[in-house]
């Protein structure tokens, strides 16, 4: 009995010593953490990118001329995409990772916010409107475009403004601010039926096939779809915009470190004047896939956004 107690005492003493040793190690950890762990240098998205060696970019497939697929199905192109690549270069510099890999992730109007929020996509630059509702779920970069929602219709349709939609079918793209607005005002405008298509390309196809009399969307996106038509001159953009919106890149909410890099890259592009060449390339020159010039002059609102950049919704 005495022998067993002696063994037990030795065991207890050993456990006690181990516990003290563990406590001693824990106390030392904070002192060495900053010196030896690269993970503490960055946080949030930047840390995720550094650990994986890859940045994941969300892109659209039919938001001409911002983010879309033209000739190569695996390579998005566009004005917003070019800005997105400016961010990639800034991230490479910030993390000292010249060989940082880029992976593309196609997003839609419906899933783009969840994919940014849950970390599947690090940055989405397409044709996403910055508004107060979305600010509850994600953060936005400095704005890079300002648009108005209008109507695309056939020149002989008789539709010149939203008041001419009484009893008619209207198509818009699901998950967009245009869809939300027009459904709120459907009865007021007397619209016969509102059809929600999966993307801009399907919306325009429904218009071309006669399933809808007009297609409501941001004016520049309508110009992009019009450019893809067999006969672009058959279609026209009409109507007084009931809403004005600012586009921004989306990133995860509360990630101040990453937002600083994103905003810095965009502002540098503005300050250097390079943004003017990018605008000329996508809005005032022939663009793929049909080499059509949108001939969409820079508005006073966009000029003001470039000279005094902000991340507000208006």
N, C-alpha and C positions, 0 to 999 in steps of 0.2 A: 504493500500500500504506500509506504514511504518512497519506494523507488518510482512508482507511477506518478506520485506528486512531483518528485524531482524532475522527471521527464516533462511533465506538464509545465513546470516552472521554466525550464529551458525553452520549451516551445513558445510560451507566452512572451518570454524575453526576446526571442528571435522575431516574433511578429511585431513586437513593439519597436524593435530596432529598424525593421523594414519600413514600418509606418513613418518613423521619424526621418528615415532616409528619403522616402517619397515626398514628405512635406518639404524637406530641404531642397530637393530637385525642383519642386513646383515654385518655390520662392525664387530660384535662380532663373527660371524660364523667361520672365519678362525682360530681364537684363540682356539676354542673348538673342531675344526674338527679333529686335530691330536690326541687329548687326548681321545675323546669319540667314534670315528668311526673306527671300525676294517677294513672297506672297504679300508681305505687309507694305510693299512699295505702292501697289495699286489696289483698287477696290472695285467691287461691282463688275460692270461689263468689261472694263479694262483688264481686271484680274482674270476674268473668264477667258478673254481673248489671249492673254499672255500664257495661261496654263494650257490651252488647247492648241495654240499656234495658228488659229484660224479665226477669221471674222466672218460672220454669217450675214449676208445682205438680203433683205427682202425686196422683191421687185414685182412689177406687174407685167402682164403679157400683152395688154392692148391699150395702155394709157399714152397714146401718141400725143405729143412728142416727148413726154416726160420719162416714161419707163415702159418699154415694150420689147417684144421679140420681132426682129425684122428678117434677116437672112439666116442667122445661126440660132437654132432652137435652144442652145445652151448658153447664149450670150445676150443678156439684155442690153439695150442701148437707150439713149435719150438724154434730155437736159438734166433731169433729176438724177439719172444714173451717173452722169459726168460729175455732178456735185458730190454724189456719194463716194466716187473714187477719190475725190479730193480729201474726203474724210479718212479714207483708207491710208492715204499717204501720210496724213497727220498722225494717225494711230501708229503707223510704222516708226515714225520719228519719236513719238512720245514713249513708246515701249522699247525703242532701239531694236526693232525686229524687221530688218530690210527684206527678209524672206517670208514675211507673214503671208499666209495663204488666204485666199478669198473663196468662200462657198456661197452660191446663190440659192435662194429659197423663194419659189414662186408664191405670191400671196394674192388674195382676192379682196374685194370690198368687204366681204363678210368675215374673213378670218384674220385680216391683217393686224387688228388690235390684239386679239388673244395671243397670236404668235409672237408679238413683241413683248407682251406682258409676261408670258410664261418662259421667256428666255430662249425660245426656238430661234428667233431672229434677233440679231443685235441692233440692227438699224434698218429702217424702212424708209426709202425715199421714192415716192411715186407721185400720186396726185391726191394726197390725203389732207383734208381740211382740218385746220387747227380750230377747235371750238371748245366751249366750256365743258360740255358733256364728256368729250374724249379726254380732256385734261384730268378728269377724275381717275382715268385708267392708265394713261401714258403721259410722258413729257414730249414736248416738241422743240425742235431746233429753231433757230432764227428762220423767219419766213423767206421763201424763195420765189413766190409767185402769188398774184392776186387775181381772182376770177369772179365772173358773174354767171349765175345759172340762166340759160336761155333755151331756145327751142330750135331744133333742126327739123326741117320739113321740106316737102317738095315745093318748088316755086309756084306750082299751079294749085296748091292745096287751099288757098284762100286764108291761111293762118298767118297772121302778122304779129300777134301778141297773145298773151295768156287768156285774154278775154274771148278769144276766138275758139277756145277749146270746148265750148258748151256742146254736150252730147257726143263728143268725139273720144276716141281711144288714145291714150298717151302711154308711151313706154319710157321707163327710166331704169337705171341700174340698181339692183338690190344692195342695201347696206350703205347707200350714199346719203349725203345731206339733202340732195335734190329729192330723193325718194321720200324722205321724212317730211320735207316741206310740202310737197305736192299732195301727200296723203292728208296732211292737216288742213289743206285748203281745197280739197276735192269738191265738197258740197258747195262751198262759196263760189267756186269757178264753174260749177255745173258740169264737170268732166264726166263723160259717160263711163269710162273704165280706165283704171291705171294698171298697167302690166309691169311687173318687176322682172327684168332679165338678169341673168347671172353675171354678165360683164358688159362692157361698152360695145364690144363687137356684136354680141347677140342682140343688144338693144337696137343697133343700127340695122341689123339684118331684118328684124321685125318691122322696122320702118320701111325698108326697101321692099319687103314682101307684101306690104299693104295691111299688115296686122295692126298697125298703129298709124295715126295721122301725124304724130309728132314725137320727137325724142327729146326729153328734157335732161340736160346735164350742163356741166361747166362749159362756158363758151369755147375755151381753147381745146377741150377734149372733143367737142362737137366738130371743131375744125379738123382735128386729127382723123376722126371717123369719116368725115366728108371727103378727105383726101384719098381714102381707100376705095371710093365708089368707082364703078366702071365709067360713069359720066358725072364727075363732081359738079359740073355746071347745072345739073338737074336739081340740086339741093341748095338751100339757103338757111342761114342762121338768123333768127328773128326774135323779137320780144325785148321788153325792158326787164333787166335782171331784178327779180324780187329779193335776191340775197347776194351779198358780196362776201367772198371768203378768201382766206389766206392759206396757202399750202405750206407745210413744213415737213421735215423728216421726223419720224417717230422713234423714240428710244424708251427704255424702261423708266418708270416713274421713280423719282428720287435719286437718280444716279448723277450727282453733280459733277463728279470727275469726268465721266464720259461726255456729258453735255458740254462741258467746257472745251473739250477737244473738238467736238462736232461743230459747235458754234464758231470756234476759232478758225477752223478750216473754211467755213462758209464766208465768214467776214474777211478773211485774207483774200479769198477769190474776188470778193466785191472790191476791196481796197486796191488791189493790184490792177483792176480794170479788165481782168481776164474774163469776167462774167459777160462782158459785152461781146466778146468773140464767141463765147458759148451760146449766147442768145442768137447771134447772127447765124450760127451753124444750124440750130434747130428750128428757128422760127422764120428766118428770112432767106433760107437756102433750100436746095433740093435735099430731101431726106429719104432714107430707105423706108419701106421696100420698093415704092413706086417712083422714087425720085421726084416727088411733088413738093412744090414750095408752098408752105402754109401762108406765107406773106402776112404774118401776124405781128404788126409793129408793137414795140414795147410801149405799154400804157404809162400814163403819168403815175398811176398807183404803183406799178412795178419799179419805176425809176425812184420813187420815194422810198420804197422798201429797201432798195439797194443802197441809197445814200444814207438812210437812217434805219438800219436793220433792227428788228424786234421779234419777239416770240409771242406776241399777243394774238388773240383770235381776230382782231379787227385793226 
